[in-house]
Amino acid sequence: MKKTSIVVFAIAFFFSYCVSNRGPVSTAKSGSTESYVRCIADGTYLLEQKKYDEAIGALKQATVLKPDSDKAYNFLGIAYFMKKNFAEALPCFQEALKINPASAAASCNLGNLQFEMGDVDLAVATLSKASLDFADDVALHFSLGNVLLHQGEIDEGFVHLKRVMELDPDYLERERNFSLKTSSGDLPSSEISFRYARLYAVAGNLEKTLEYLESAKKKGFVAWERIRQDDAFTLFRDDPQVKKYLE
C-alpha cells in the first residue's frame, strides 16, 4: 500500500470539519457557558491560523468547562493531529464519539486518523459504518473512497467518489489538496484519469471532464470507444471537444 499524500488529504478533512462545525459566538450567554463558547471560538480560530499549541490550550479549557461537549473533544483531536501527536488525538475523537455517537465529523476524523496510524482495516471499518449511518455526508464518502483507492480497491473507491459527486458536484474541485497521487494499486494511471473524467461527466462539469480526458490521453489511454458506450458521457458525447477523442 502506498501512502503518498495521505497526510495531505487527511489534514484537509480536519480543516473542512473545523470550518463547517464552527458556530457563531453568542454574547447572550454568561458565566461558564460564555467562557466555553469563547474557548471554542478561540480554539478554532487558532487552528485556522496554524497556532496549534495555543489552540490546544484553548480547547483543553473548553473540555474542562463543558466535559460533555463532543465538539470540544473533536476540535482538540484536530489540534493534536495537526501537530502529528496521534497518540493524543485518538482518545479525543473516541471521547467525542462516546459523548455523541451521531457525530459524523468525529467519525470521519477518527477513520482518517486510524488510516494515518497504519490501521487500514480499522479505518475502512470506521468509515464504512459511518458512511452507512450518515449516507449523505460528502466528506465521509470522499474519505472512504480515498482510503479504498490507497488500498487498491479501485472499483469500490470510485463508488464512493461517485456518491461525492452526486451529493456535491463541486466538492473534488474545491478540495485543493486532492490529487491523483492518492491513488494506488495495479490500475494504470491512465485508467484512473479516465475514471475521474467519467465522474465529472456525470456531474455535468465539462471543463474538468476535458481536463481528465486529456490527462488520460497523455498517460497512454486508448480505449476511447468507452465514451460511446458509457452512459456517464451522455451529456457531453456530442461535444466537439469530447468527440475528438473518438476520432
FITI-900714 format. One line per field, with one value per atom (N, C-alpha, C): residue number from 1; x, y, z. Coordinates in nm, 3 decimals, m for minus. Layout:
BEGIN
pake [NUM, ...] .
east [X, ...] .
north [Y, ...] .
up [Z, ...] .
This chain:
BEGIN
pake [1, 1, 1, 2, 2, 2, 3, 3, 3, 4, 4, 4, 5, 5, 5, 6, 6, 6, 7, 7, 7, 8, 8, 8, 9, 9, 9, 10, 10, 10, 11, 11, 11, 12, 12, 12, 13, 13, 13, 14, 14, 14, 15, 15, 15, 16, 16, 16, 17, 17, 17, 18, 18, 18, 19, 19, 19, 20, 20, 20, 21, 21, 21, 22, 22, 22, 23, 23, 23, 24, 24, 24, 25, 25, 25, 26, 26, 26, 27, 27, 27, 28, 28, 28, 29, 29, 29, 30, 30, 30, 31, 31, 31, 32, 32, 32, 33, 33, 33, 34, 34, 34, 35, 35, 35, 36, 36, 36, 37, 37, 37, 38, 38, 38, 39, 39, 39, 40, 40, 40, 41, 41, 41, 42, 42, 42, 43, 43, 43, 44, 44, 44, 45, 45, 45, 46, 46, 46, 47, 47, 47, 48, 48, 48, 49, 49, 49, 50, 50, 50, 51, 51, 51, 52, 52, 52, 53, 53, 53, 54, 54, 54, 55, 55, 55, 56, 56, 56, 57, 57, 57, 58, 58, 58, 59, 59, 59, 60, 60, 60, 61, 61, 61, 62, 62, 62, 63, 63, 63, 64, 64, 64, 65, 65, 65, 66, 66, 66, 67, 67, 67, 68, 68, 68, 69, 69, 69, 70, 70, 70, 71, 71, 71, 72, 72, 72, 73, 73, 73, 74, 74, 74, 75, 75, 75, 76, 76, 76, 77, 77, 77, 78, 78, 78, 79, 79, 79, 80, 80, 80, 81, 81, 81, 82, 82, 82, 83, 83, 83, 84, 84, 84, 85, 85, 85, 86, 86, 86, 87, 87, 87, 88, 88, 88, 89, 89, 89, 90, 90, 90, 91, 91, 91, 92, 92, 92, 93, 93, 93, 94, 94, 94, 95, 95, 95, 96, 96, 96, 97, 97, 97, 98, 98, 98, 99, 99, 99, 100, 100, 100, 101, 101, 101, 102, 102, 102, 103, 103, 103, 104, 104, 104, 105, 105, 105, 106, 106, 106, 107, 107, 107, 108, 108, 108, 109, 109, 109, 110, 110, 110, 111, 111, 111, 112, 112, 112, 113, 113, 113, 114, 114, 114, 115, 115, 115, 116, 116, 116, 117, 117, 117, 118, 118, 118, 119, 119, 119, 120, 120, 120, 121, 121, 121, 122, 122, 122, 123, 123, 123, 124, 124, 124, 125, 125, 125, 126, 126, 126, 127, 127, 127, 128, 128, 128, 129, 129, 129, 130, 130, 130, 131, 131, 131, 132, 132, 132, 133, 133, 133, 134, 134, 134, 135, 135, 135, 136, 136, 136, 137, 137, 137, 138, 138, 138, 139, 139, 139, 140, 140, 140, 141, 141, 141, 142, 142, 142, 143, 143, 143, 144, 144, 144, 145, 145, 145, 146, 146, 146, 147, 147, 147, 148, 148, 148, 149, 149, 149, 150, 150, 150, 151, 151, 151, 152, 152, 152, 153, 153, 153, 154, 154, 154, 155, 155, 155, 156, 156, 156, 157, 157, 157, 158, 158, 158, 159, 159, 159, 160, 160, 160, 161, 161, 161, 162, 162, 162, 163, 163, 163, 164, 164, 164, 165, 165, 165, 166, 166, 166, 167, 167, 167, 168, 168, 168, 169, 169, 169, 170, 170, 170, 171, 171, 171, 172, 172, 172, 173, 173, 173, 174, 174, 174, 175, 175, 175, 176, 176, 176, 177, 177, 177, 178, 178, 178, 179, 179, 179, 180, 180, 180, 181, 181, 181, 182, 182, 182, 183, 183, 183, 184, 184, 184, 185, 185, 185, 186, 186, 186, 187, 187, 187, 188, 188, 188, 189, 189, 189, 190, 190, 190, 191, 191, 191, 192, 192, 192, 193, 193, 193, 194, 194, 194, 195, 195, 195, 196, 196, 196, 197, 197, 197, 198, 198, 198, 199, 199, 199, 200, 200, 200, 201, 201, 201, 202, 202, 202, 203, 203, 203, 204, 204, 204, 205, 205, 205, 206, 206, 206, 207, 207, 207, 208, 208, 208, 209, 209, 209, 210, 210, 210, 211, 211, 211, 212, 212, 212, 213, 213, 213, 214, 214, 214, 215, 215, 215, 216, 216, 216, 217, 217, 217, 218, 218, 218, 219, 219, 219, 220, 220, 220, 221, 221, 221, 222, 222, 222, 223, 223, 223, 224, 224, 224, 225, 225, 225, 226, 226, 226, 227, 227, 227, 228, 228, 228, 229, 229, 229, 230, 230, 230, 231, 231, 231, 232, 232, 232, 233, 233, 233, 234, 234, 234, 235, 235, 235, 236, 236, 236, 237, 237, 237, 238, 238, 238, 239, 239, 239, 240, 240, 240, 241, 241, 241, 242, 242, 242, 243, 243, 243, 244, 244, 244, 245, 245, 245, 246, 246, 246, 247, 247, 247] .
east [0.084, 0.000, 0.087, 0.057, 0.130, 0.059, 0.138, 0.077, 0.106, 0.145, 0.175, 0.058, 0.085, m0.011, m0.122, m0.119, m0.229, m0.239, m0.125, m0.129, m0.199, m0.173, m0.232, m0.383, m0.439, m0.584, m0.652, m0.586, m0.646, m0.655, m0.547, m0.546, m0.651, m0.667, m0.766, m0.905, m0.936, m1.066, m1.084, m0.980, m0.993, m1.020, m0.954, m0.981, m1.122, m1.167, m1.302, m1.404, m1.386, m1.476, m1.462, m1.341, m1.318, m1.402, m1.401, m1.475, m1.624, m1.667, m1.809, m1.877, m1.804, m1.864, m1.842, m1.780, m1.753, m1.878, m1.927, m2.050, m2.023, m2.124, m2.108, m2.093, m2.021, m2.003, m2.125, m2.186, m2.304, m2.265, m2.309, m2.282, m2.395, m2.499, m2.614, m2.591, m2.487, m2.460, m2.375, m2.374, m2.298, m2.227, m2.135, m2.067, m1.984, m1.988, m1.904, m1.943, m2.073, m2.118, m2.055, m2.054, m1.992, m1.843, m1.778, m1.636, m1.610, m1.698, m1.685, m1.696, m1.796, m1.816, m1.694, m1.639, m1.521, m1.402, m1.385, m1.274, m1.286, m1.407, m1.428, m1.395, m1.445, m1.420, m1.270, m1.205, m1.060, m0.984, m1.024, m0.953, m0.962, m1.082, m1.097, m1.026, m1.029, m0.955, m0.805, m0.753, m0.610, m0.573, m0.664, m0.640, m0.623, m0.712, m0.706, m0.579, m0.527, m0.403, m0.279, m0.302, m0.194, m0.112, m0.176, m0.113, m0.162, m0.106, m0.163, m0.147, m0.033, m0.014, m0.114, m0.134, m0.230, m0.371, m0.399, m0.532, m0.558, m0.458, m0.473, m0.505, m0.439, m0.467, m0.611, m0.661, m0.798, m0.899, m0.873, m0.969, m0.967, m0.852, m0.847, m0.935, m0.927, m1.009, m1.156, m1.189, m1.329, m1.380, m1.295, m1.337, m1.354, m1.279, m1.293, m1.425, m1.453, m1.574, m1.701, m1.689, m1.805, m1.760, m1.747, m1.694, m1.779, m1.905, m1.993, m2.001, m1.905, m1.906, m1.827, m1.897, m1.828, m1.752, m1.805, m1.739, m1.602, m1.593, m1.466, m1.362, m1.403, m1.309, m1.271, m1.366, m1.335, m1.231, m1.251, m1.156, m1.020, m1.022, m0.896, m0.820, m0.893, m0.830, m0.769, m0.838, m0.786, m0.653, m0.651, m0.529, m0.412, m0.436, m0.329, m0.285, m0.383, m0.347, m0.258, m0.291, m0.214, m0.070, m0.050, 0.086, 0.149, 0.073, 0.116, 0.132, 0.060, 0.057, m0.064, m0.050, m0.162, m0.208, m0.114, m0.149, m0.246, m0.233, m0.323, m0.451, m0.442, m0.560, m0.661, m0.612, m0.701, m0.805, m0.765, m0.868, m0.963, m0.921, m1.010, m1.126, m1.094, m1.201, m1.289, m1.226, m1.304, m1.398, m1.351, m1.435, m1.549, m1.520, m1.624, m1.736, m1.698, m1.798, m1.869, m1.800, m1.864, m1.974, m1.944, m2.042, m2.156, m2.119, m2.220, m2.191, m2.247, m2.224, m2.272, m2.354, m2.407, m2.321, m2.197, m2.107, m2.038, m2.086, m2.024, m1.882, m1.860, m1.728, m1.625, m1.660, m1.566, m1.542, m1.645, m1.629, m1.532, m1.547, m1.459, m1.316, m1.301, m1.168, m1.101, m1.179, m1.125, m1.078, m1.160, m1.122, m0.996, m0.985, m0.865, m0.742, m0.762, m0.651, m0.605, m0.700, m0.666, m0.586, m0.625, m0.552, m0.411, m0.399, m0.268, m0.179, m0.238, m0.161, m0.127, m0.175, m0.140, m0.240, m0.350, m0.451, m0.558, m0.524, m0.610, m0.744, m0.741, m0.867, m0.962, m0.909, m0.993, m1.046, m0.963, m1.008, m1.122, m1.108, m1.214, m1.342, m1.329, m1.447, m1.515, m1.435, m1.491, m1.563, m1.497, m1.553, m1.671, m1.665, m1.775, m1.901, m1.888, m2.003, m2.060, m1.971, m2.017, m2.085, m2.035, m2.096, m2.234, m2.260, m2.395, m2.484, m2.429, m2.506, m2.539, m2.445, m2.462, m2.447, m2.548, m2.539, m2.522, m2.557, m2.548, m2.432, m2.339, m2.224, m2.113, m2.091, m1.999, m1.856, m1.813, m1.675, m1.645, m1.742, m1.722, m1.703, m1.784, m1.770, m1.638, m1.599, m1.472, m1.356, m1.363, m1.257, m1.247, m1.362, m1.363, m1.317, m1.360, m1.317, m1.167, m1.106, m0.961, m0.886, m0.936, m0.872, m0.879, m0.992, m1.007, m0.914, m0.897, m0.804, m0.662, m0.624, m0.491, m0.473, m0.581, m0.577, m0.576, m0.599, m0.605, m0.744, m0.845, m0.984, m1.043, m0.999, m1.030, m1.179, m1.242, m1.385, m1.470, m1.446, m1.523, m1.493, m1.368, m1.333, m1.409, m1.421, m1.491, m1.641, m1.695, m1.836, m1.862, m1.772, m1.789, m1.757, m1.660, m1.632, m1.748, m1.814, m1.933, m2.041, m2.054, m2.151, m2.116, m1.987, m1.942, m1.994, m1.978, m2.019, m2.171, m2.244, m2.390, m2.433, m2.365, m2.401, m2.355, m2.237, m2.179, m2.086, m2.136, m2.057, m1.927, m1.920, m1.801, m1.702, m1.732, m1.651, m1.507, m1.486, m1.349, m1.270, m1.337, m1.268, m1.229, m1.312, m1.281, m1.172, m1.161, m1.062, m0.925, m0.858, m0.735, m0.622, m0.622, m0.514, m0.536, m0.652, m0.682, m0.609, m0.551, m0.483, m0.478, m0.445, m0.437, m0.324, m0.234, m0.125, m0.177, m0.300, m0.354, m0.402, m0.396, m0.443, m0.329, m0.360, m0.259, m0.320, m0.241, m0.291, m0.233, m0.286, m0.233, m0.297, m0.399, m0.468, m0.378, m0.364, m0.279, m0.329, m0.238, m0.277, m0.366, m0.351, m0.437, m0.583, m0.605, m0.741, m0.797, m0.713, m0.757, m0.804, m0.727, m0.764, m0.896, m0.913, m1.037, m1.156, m1.138, m1.249, m1.285, m1.187, m1.221, m1.293, m1.254, m1.327, m1.473, m1.492, m1.627, m1.707, m1.644, m1.713, m1.758, m1.668, m1.703, m1.806, m1.806, m1.909, m2.047, m2.053, m2.179, m2.227, m2.131, m2.165, m2.196, m2.173, m2.202, m2.096, m1.974, m1.864, m1.776, m1.802, m1.730, m1.582, m1.551, m1.411, m1.325, m1.374, m1.297, m1.299, m1.407, m1.412, m1.302, m1.290, m1.188, m1.047, m1.032, m0.901, m0.853, m0.943, m0.902, m0.897, m0.976, m0.961, m0.824, m0.783, m0.652, m0.541, m0.560, m0.464, m0.455, m0.569, m0.571, m0.497, m0.519, m0.453, m0.301, m0.254, m0.110, m0.046, m0.125, m0.074, m0.089, m0.141, m0.145, m0.279, m0.387, m0.519, m0.558, m0.616, m0.651, m0.794, m0.861, m0.995, m1.104, m1.091, m1.183, m1.325, m1.344, m1.478, m1.570, m1.508, m1.588, m1.669, m1.628, m1.706, m1.841, m1.842, m1.968, m2.056, m1.992, m2.064, m2.112, m2.048, m2.076, m2.180, m2.291, m2.397, m2.351, m2.242, m2.192, m2.157, m2.121, m2.079, m2.193, m2.316, m2.429, m2.439, m2.422, m2.438, m2.337, m2.214, m2.106, m2.060, m2.123, m2.074, m2.065, m2.157, m2.159, m2.086, m2.027, m1.950, m1.824, m1.795, m1.678, m1.547, m1.533, m1.408, m1.395, m1.508, m1.507, m1.498, m1.568, m1.571, m1.433, m1.342, m1.209, m1.135, m1.173, m1.108, m1.159, m1.269, m1.326, m1.278, m1.207, m1.163, m1.035] .
north [m0.121, 0.000, 0.125, 0.215, 0.341, 0.441, 0.527, 0.629, 0.770, 0.781, 0.911, 1.006, 1.119, 1.229, 1.205, 1.091, 1.065, 1.168, 1.214, 1.316, 1.440, 1.473, 1.593, 1.584, 1.473, 1.471, 1.454, 1.385, 1.371, 1.506, 1.583, 1.714, 1.804, 1.794, 1.877, 1.851, 1.727, 1.695, 1.759, 1.755, 1.809, 1.959, 2.029, 2.172, 2.194, 2.109, 2.121, 2.111, 2.010, 1.995, 2.108, 2.158, 2.269, 2.389, 2.422, 2.538, 2.512, 2.392, 2.366, 2.352, 2.316, 2.296, 2.413, 2.516, 2.631, 2.716, 2.729, 2.805, 2.950, 3.034, 3.177, 3.198, 3.301, 3.334, 3.413, 3.369, 3.436, 3.524, 3.646, 3.736, 3.734, 3.652, 3.646, 3.546, 3.469, 3.368, 3.431, 3.365, 3.420, 3.309, 3.348, 3.253, 3.154, 3.027, 2.923, 2.893, 2.907, 2.881, 2.979, 3.106, 3.207, 3.179, 3.139, 3.108, 2.989, 2.889, 2.772, 2.813, 2.891, 2.937, 3.015, 3.097, 3.175, 3.084, 2.982, 2.888, 2.814, 2.773, 2.705, 2.800, 2.923, 3.021, 3.050, 3.070, 3.096, 2.976, 2.856, 2.736, 2.712, 2.727, 2.705, 2.813, 2.936, 3.044, 3.014, 2.972, 2.941, 2.821, 2.726, 2.614, 2.666, 2.754, 2.810, 2.891, 2.948, 3.025, 2.937, 2.807, 2.708, 2.729, 2.788, 2.806, 2.693, 2.575, 2.453, 2.444, 2.484, 2.478, 2.567, 2.687, 2.778, 2.724, 2.663, 2.605, 2.493, 2.411, 2.302, 2.357, 2.463, 2.524, 2.570, 2.638, 2.689, 2.575, 2.473, 2.364, 2.271, 2.256, 2.181, 2.249, 2.381, 2.457, 2.438, 2.429, 2.406, 2.272, 2.169, 2.038, 2.039, 2.125, 2.138, 2.210, 2.315, 2.393, 2.317, 2.230, 2.153, 2.013, 1.925, 1.790, 1.704, 1.742, 1.663, 1.721, 1.803, 1.864, 1.780, 1.713, 1.635, 1.727, 1.848, 1.944, 1.982, 2.006, 2.044, 1.933, 1.810, 1.698, 1.674, 1.693, 1.676, 1.778, 1.903, 2.007, 1.985, 1.940, 1.912, 1.800, 1.699, 1.593, 1.645, 1.738, 1.800, 1.870, 1.946, 2.020, 1.926, 1.817, 1.720, 1.654, 1.625, 1.564, 1.657, 1.784, 1.879, 1.887, 1.856, 1.851, 1.713, 1.623, 1.484, 1.408, 1.453, 1.384, 1.290, 1.180, 1.090, 1.020, 0.992, 0.923, 1.006, 1.139, 1.227, 1.253, 1.253, 1.279, 1.167, 1.043, 0.927, 0.928, 0.942, 0.941, 1.060, 1.168, 1.284, 1.251, 1.191, 1.155, 1.045, 0.952, 0.845, 0.902, 0.999, 1.061, 1.139, 1.207, 1.281, 1.187, 1.068, 0.971, 0.904, 0.891, 0.836, 0.931, 1.059, 1.160, 1.169, 1.168, 1.182, 1.084, 0.964, 0.865, 0.911, 1.016, 1.065, 1.177, 1.188, 1.291, 1.240, 1.282, 1.241, 1.295, 1.416, 1.478, 1.395, 1.357, 1.279, 1.142, 1.083, 0.952, 0.961, 1.066, 1.085, 1.110, 1.195, 1.225, 1.102, 1.022, 0.901, 0.803, 0.786, 0.695, 0.739, 0.867, 0.919, 0.904, 0.926, 0.911, 0.765, 0.673, 0.531, 0.492, 0.546, 0.518, 0.574, 0.695, 0.758, 0.682, 0.619, 0.542, 0.402, 0.370, 0.243, 0.131, 0.158, 0.055, 0.068, 0.020, 0.042, m0.030, m0.154, m0.230, m0.162, m0.115, m0.048, 0.084, 0.154, 0.279, 0.254, 0.150, 0.116, 0.081, 0.004, m0.035, 0.088, 0.179, 0.301, 0.386, 0.409, 0.496, 0.431, 0.299, 0.228, 0.235, 0.209, 0.217, 0.358, 0.456, 0.595, 0.637, 0.589, 0.627, 0.566, 0.456, 0.398, 0.475, 0.510, 0.584, 0.726, 0.785, 0.923, 0.920, 0.863, 0.833, 0.956, 1.072, 1.194, 1.283, 1.229, 1.308, 1.297, 1.404, 1.401, 1.374, 1.430, 1.412, 1.267, 1.198, 1.058, 0.973, 0.997, 0.921, 0.953, 1.079, 1.119, 1.050, 1.051, 0.992, 0.842, 0.774, 0.629, 0.596, 0.674, 0.650, 0.656, 0.755, 0.770, 0.658, 0.618, 0.509, 0.380, 0.356, 0.237, 0.242, 0.361, 0.376, 0.343, 0.392, 0.361, 0.212, 0.148, 0.005, m0.078, m0.013, m0.084, m0.129, m0.092, m0.128, m0.019, m0.021, 0.089, 0.101, m0.010, m0.004, 0.044, m0.012, 0.028, 0.172, 0.212, 0.350, 0.448, 0.416, 0.506, 0.507, 0.401, 0.403, 0.516, 0.531, 0.637, 0.775, 0.783, 0.912, 0.955, 0.857, 0.889, 0.947, 0.890, 0.943, 1.086, 1.114, 1.250, 1.345, 1.305, 1.390, 1.409, 1.305, 1.317, 1.414, 1.410, 1.496, 1.639, 1.656, 1.790, 1.789, 1.823, 1.815, 1.896, 1.996, 2.083, 2.044, 1.938, 1.905, 1.873, 1.787, 1.748, 1.868, 1.956, 2.074, 2.169, 2.177, 2.264, 2.204, 2.072, 2.007, 2.019, 2.129, 2.162, 2.063, 1.997, 1.903, 1.766, 1.747, 1.617, 1.605, 1.491, 1.468, 1.321, 1.290, 1.150, 1.077, 1.150, 1.085, 1.002, 1.025, 0.948, 0.810, 0.780, 0.652, 0.552, 0.425, 0.321, 0.193, 0.088, m0.039, m0.068, m0.172, m0.217, m0.146, m0.066, 0.000, 0.109, 0.113, 0.216, 0.357, 0.450, 0.587, 0.646, 0.596, 0.643, 0.606, 0.488, 0.444, 0.526, 0.559, 0.643, 0.778, 0.837, 0.967, 0.957, 0.850, 0.832, 0.822, 0.753, 0.738, 0.870, 0.956, 1.088, 1.171, 1.156, 1.223, 1.178, 1.050, 0.993, 1.055, 1.068, 1.128, 1.270, 1.348, 1.487, 1.497, 1.400, 1.399, 1.376, 1.284, 1.259, 1.386, 1.460, 1.582, 1.700, 1.684, 1.791, 1.898, 1.866, 1.962, 1.933, 2.004, 1.980, 2.013, 2.124, 2.166, 2.059, 2.007, 1.905, 1.771, 1.743, 1.620, 1.624, 1.736, 1.751, 1.746, 1.806, 1.806, 1.663, 1.578, 1.442, 1.351, 1.381, 1.307, 1.334, 1.459, 1.493, 1.429, 1.426, 1.359, 1.211, 1.149, 1.007, 0.984, 1.075, 1.063, 1.071, 1.168, 1.186, 1.066, 0.994, 0.878, 0.748, 0.761, 0.645, 0.575, 0.637, 0.574, 0.560, 0.445, 0.421, 0.371, 0.332, 0.271, 0.378, 0.467, 0.580, 0.541, 0.421, 0.376, 0.371, 0.365, 0.362, 0.490, 0.598, 0.721, 0.701, 0.626, 0.597, 0.501, 0.410, 0.302, 0.336, 0.431, 0.461, 0.572, 0.543, 0.642, 0.765, 0.751, 0.865, 0.983, 0.953, 1.060, 1.110, 1.068, 1.105, 1.255, 1.331, 1.477, 1.542, 1.488, 1.552, 1.474, 1.363, 1.275, 1.344, 1.436, 1.504, 1.638, 1.671, 1.795, 1.779, 1.877, 1.866, 1.839, 1.896, 1.877, 1.735, 1.670, 1.531, 1.436, 1.471, 1.385, 1.365, 1.459, 1.447, 1.325, 1.281, 1.163, 1.033, 1.045, 0.928, 0.916, 1.016, 1.018, 0.936] .
up [0.000, 0.000, 0.000, m0.090, m0.094, m0.004, 0.060, 0.145, 0.095, m0.032, m0.089, m0.071, m0.011, 0.003, 0.104, 0.177, 0.267, 0.377, 0.427, 0.532, 0.480, 0.355, 0.297, 0.294, 0.244, 0.232, 0.367, 0.461, 0.593, 0.663, 0.657, 0.720, 0.657, 0.528, 0.460, 0.515, 0.546, 0.601, 0.736, 0.818, 0.951, 0.945, 0.855, 0.841, 0.790, 0.698, 0.647, 0.759, 0.846, 0.958, 1.057, 1.071, 1.164, 1.125, 0.997, 0.949, 0.952, 0.907, 0.896, 1.031, 1.135, 1.266, 1.360, 1.311, 1.397, 1.408, 1.528, 1.548, 1.580, 1.565, 1.596, 1.746, 1.782, 1.923, 1.970, 2.077, 2.129, 2.247, 2.245, 2.357, 2.459, 2.429, 2.518, 2.632, 2.626, 2.727, 2.838, 2.952, 3.063, 3.138, 3.229, 3.315, 3.238, 3.288, 3.229, 3.085, 3.052, 2.915, 2.819, 2.858, 2.774, 2.758, 2.866, 2.860, 2.768, 2.775, 2.687, 2.541, 2.510, 2.371, 2.323, 2.411, 2.373, 2.349, 2.432, 2.413, 2.280, 2.245, 2.117, 2.002, 2.012, 1.907, 1.893, 2.007, 2.004, 1.950, 1.995, 1.953, 1.803, 1.747, 1.603, 1.522, 1.574, 1.506, 1.506, 1.619, 1.629, 1.541, 1.527, 1.435, 1.293, 1.253, 1.118, 1.098, 1.206, 1.200, 1.217, 1.233, 1.249, 1.377, 1.477, 1.606, 1.697, 1.675, 1.732, 1.883, 1.936, 2.081, 2.153, 2.099, 2.160, 2.145, 2.031, 2.008, 2.109, 2.133, 2.230, 2.368, 2.407, 2.536, 2.548, 2.445, 2.448, 2.446, 2.365, 2.351, 2.472, 2.536, 2.661, 2.765, 2.770, 2.865, 2.833, 2.705, 2.665, 2.717, 2.714, 2.765, 2.917, 2.985, 3.131, 3.164, 3.088, 3.113, 3.076, 2.974, 2.931, 2.894, 2.991, 2.969, 2.877, 2.856, 2.769, 2.627, 2.589, 2.456, 2.357, 2.268, 2.164, 2.070, 2.049, 1.961, 2.015, 2.145, 2.206, 2.190, 2.215, 2.202, 2.056, 1.966, 1.824, 1.778, 1.815, 1.778, 1.844, 1.969, 2.038, 1.966, 1.921, 1.844, 1.715, 1.652, 1.530, 1.559, 1.668, 1.704, 1.727, 1.799, 1.821, 1.691, 1.605, 1.477, 1.395, 1.395, 1.316, 1.364, 1.492, 1.547, 1.530, 1.463, 1.442, 1.573, 1.673, 1.801, 1.798, 1.727, 1.703, 1.830, 1.921, 2.045, 2.129, 2.124, 2.198, 2.119, 1.987, 1.904, 1.914, 1.919, 1.916, 2.028, 2.155, 2.261, 2.253, 2.192, 2.177, 2.083, 1.970, 1.877, 1.935, 2.007, 2.070, 2.176, 2.252, 2.354, 2.289, 2.180, 2.108, 2.065, 2.017, 1.972, 2.089, 2.200, 2.320, 2.368, 2.362, 2.404, 2.304, 2.175, 2.069, 1.955, 1.962, 1.856, 1.718, 1.716, 1.589, 1.529, 1.573, 1.519, 1.394, 1.279, 1.153, 1.143, 1.195, 1.189, 1.264, 1.388, 1.469, 1.409, 1.348, 1.283, 1.166, 1.086, 0.971, 1.018, 1.117, 1.168, 1.229, 1.301, 1.361, 1.253, 1.150, 1.043, 0.972, 0.944, 0.878, 0.968, 1.096, 1.191, 1.198, 1.204, 1.207, 1.083, 0.969, 0.847, 0.853, 0.903, 0.915, 1.011, 1.110, 1.207, 1.155, 1.035, 0.971, 0.992, 1.061, 1.084, 0.976, 0.856, 0.740, 0.754, 0.798, 0.810, 0.908, 1.018, 1.116, 1.060, 0.983, 0.921, 0.825, 0.743, 0.647, 0.722, 0.830, 0.909, 0.968, 1.025, 1.086, 0.982, 0.870, 0.766, 0.696, 0.677, 0.611, 0.695, 0.826, 0.914, 0.916, 0.925, 0.931, 0.802, 0.688, 0.560, 0.544, 0.615, 0.616, 0.712, 0.827, 0.926, 0.878, 0.804, 0.755, 0.602, 0.537, 0.394, 0.306, 0.356, 0.276, 0.317, 0.394, 0.437, 0.332, 0.261, 0.147, 0.190, 0.303, 0.347, 0.383, 0.440, 0.474, 0.349, 0.247, 0.123, 0.055, 0.059, 0.000, 0.072, 0.203, 0.284, 0.260, 0.264, 0.243, 0.102, 0.004, m0.133, m0.148, m0.084, m0.093, m0.021, 0.096, 0.168, 0.085, 0.023, m0.061, m0.182, m0.240, m0.352, m0.308, m0.192, m0.138, m0.116, m0.080, m0.052, m0.180, m0.293, m0.420, m0.457, m0.375, m0.404, m0.495, m0.620, m0.711, m0.740, m0.778, m0.814, m0.698, m0.580, m0.463, m0.424, m0.440, m0.410, m0.497, m0.624, m0.716, m0.693, m0.634, m0.596, m0.498, m0.402, m0.302, m0.358, m0.449, m0.511, m0.602, m0.662, m0.742, m0.652, m0.532, m0.437, m0.397, m0.384, m0.356, m0.464, m0.588, m0.699, m0.703, m0.663, m0.658, m0.549, m0.437, m0.324, m0.343, m0.402, m0.417, m0.538, m0.656, m0.779, m0.776, m0.691, m0.688, m0.578, m0.505, m0.387, m0.423, m0.522, m0.557, m0.607, m0.679, m0.730, m0.618, m0.516, m0.402, m0.315, m0.314, m0.229, m0.295, m0.270, m0.342, m0.319, m0.205, m0.175, m0.237, m0.299, m0.359, m0.492, m0.519, m0.646, m0.678, m0.800, m0.841, m0.770, m0.708, m0.635, m0.518, m0.477, m0.366, m0.411, m0.540, m0.589, m0.598, m0.577, m0.583, m0.636, m0.641, m0.691, m0.828, m0.892, m1.020, m1.139, m1.116, m1.226, m1.285, m1.418, m1.480, m1.446, m1.436, m1.404, m1.514, m1.638, m1.747, m1.721, m1.665, m1.632, m1.516, m1.420, m1.309, m1.362, m1.452, m1.509, m1.584, m1.660, m1.736, m1.642, m1.531, m1.437, m1.371, m1.349, m1.296, m1.402, m1.527, m1.634, m1.633, m1.612, m1.606, m1.492, m1.374, m1.259, m1.289, m1.349, m1.378, m1.489, m1.580, m1.685, m1.624, m1.528, m1.458, m1.386, m1.330, m1.256, m1.348, m1.480, m1.574, m1.582, m1.542, m1.544, m1.665, m1.775, m1.900, m1.887, m1.821, m1.809, m1.741, m1.631, m1.559, m1.634, m1.704, m1.786, m1.891, m1.958, m2.062, m2.001, m1.885, m1.819, m1.793, m1.744, m1.711, m1.834, m1.937, m2.062, m2.123, m2.117, m2.170, m2.087, m1.957, m1.869, m1.904, m1.928, m1.966, m2.097, m2.192, m2.322, m2.308, m2.230, m2.211, m2.143, m2.064, m1.993, m2.072, m2.196, m2.284, m2.296, m2.251, m2.261, m2.408, m2.444, m2.584, m2.603, m2.497, m2.510, m2.519, m2.616, m2.627, m2.665, m2.719, m2.755, m2.633, m2.516, m2.392, m2.374, m2.435, m2.427, m2.495, m2.606, m2.675, m2.595, m2.526, m2.461, m2.320, m2.257, m2.116, m2.104, m2.038, m2.022, m1.944, m1.870, m1.792, m1.882, m2.008, m2.101, m2.189, m2.161, m2.246, m2.268, m2.162, m2.170, m2.264, m2.269, m2.343, m2.466, m2.494, m2.601, m2.736, m2.763, m2.893, m2.891, m2.778, m2.772, m2.857, m2.943, m3.033, m2.959, m2.840, m2.766, m2.711, m2.690, m2.644, m2.763, m2.871, m2.990, m3.050, m3.029, m3.088, m3.034, m2.912, m2.855, m2.919, m2.995, m3.063, m3.207, m3.255, m3.395, m3.414] .
